[in-house]
Amino acid sequence: MVIENAYIVPVTAEEIPSGHLVIEGDRIAAVGPGPAPYAPGEAERVDGSGCLATPGLVNTHHHLYQWAAQGVTPDGTLFEWLVASYRLWARMDAEVVSGAATAGLAWLALSGCTTSTDHHYIFPKGRGDLFEAEIEAARAVGLRFHPCRGSMDRGTSHGGLPPDEVVEDIDEILGATEEAIRKYHDPSFGSMLRVAVAPCSPFSVSGELMTRSAELARSLGVRLHTHGAETADEDEHCVEQFGVLPVEYLDRLGWLGPDVWLAHCVHLTDKDVRRFAETGTGVAHCPSSNGRLGAGIARISDLLAAGAPVGLGVDGSASSEMTPLAGEIRMAMLMQRARYGPRALTARQALETATLGGARCLGREAEIGSLEPGKLADVALWRLGGFHAAIDDPVVAFAYGATPPLARLLVGGRTVVDGGELRTVPGEAAARAGADAHRRLRTGDHV
Ligand SMILES: [Zn+2]
């Protein structure tokens, strides 16, 4: 495929006001100004006039099953919302996960996402293979997928927040996690599927599970993910139960490092910010969810200035509803400025967090996150005509304005979205699958 006449933002190099991208197989073969110097035989030519080409966006935090559980406790704190949600979530089965993941991933694709993680941490017994259900959904939609095998082992009877009915036994968790890695994880260049190990949060998981999860992940060469320092409630819980704040607790357990990325990290001390940078620990910033739950505004500007990897995430649809990933670029920028002033996060920095920053969080900066020859052809081509055309700077139009429609979305050179429509699964069917999953979970007839 050859894309020409587009405004190209490679992220790692100078912007090209009118340039070309040549794609061969699943890789970018050439990027440069003017028309393409050559076209591979039988190449499809795409006229990118009036379009902005960016790397495909990387979503670093999600709970896809929550598409089926949106709109719960719309005005509660994190802990109030969680306690109200756990009993609903306990009813999920593979069919709910399949429908919710199909809708959630389709929605991500339509907002420019080419790689998504998912953090799934509830596995009710006898309800089918939930992990496989979301993997199948990602294959159908065609996104690069990093499912994180989550877990909870500390129910209310052990001082945790979740009811005992939704937690699992530690040996079962570790056995199932190892099995998932051996069955699905593909470490190769260009991989469409990598598994991470992801106990849920300090207030739902034992210290022993955290430590043994880290040992398992490191012995198998996969990454680690969890939630951290999301709300003031969590700070209080950690001080009361462990005598320290969340990041210091994670540090003690060996949970800071270049193979770890953490969701939220809203409440950080200056020392925490330094530790993230020193250890190369990544942060998945989810500004809409943080705003929705009143968690606070994360210190993204400070983390970036210190050199820590920062990516963007939509978080689960139950705490941000149907947030589009491209919209998080705008939200991140505005929230940093509301806290730190108008120069805190530029449109270009925000775009970089959504692309290369996310790739760094997932350890894939050599493969994705920028438009460079040799990297994977994960490309979003945004149509900036119409209402967006009244802004001269395409990056400003893209980041400050409403999310523009996608002319194309390529994952490894394969067209996933064309002319604003999904080409892998029918958009209407994906939306219906999400609505059906919601009804099934709400009525609970299958339980
Ligand atoms: Zn989350």
Residues whose N, C-alpha, C, O or C-beta is under 5 A from the ligand:
A	BS01	ZN	A263 D315 G316
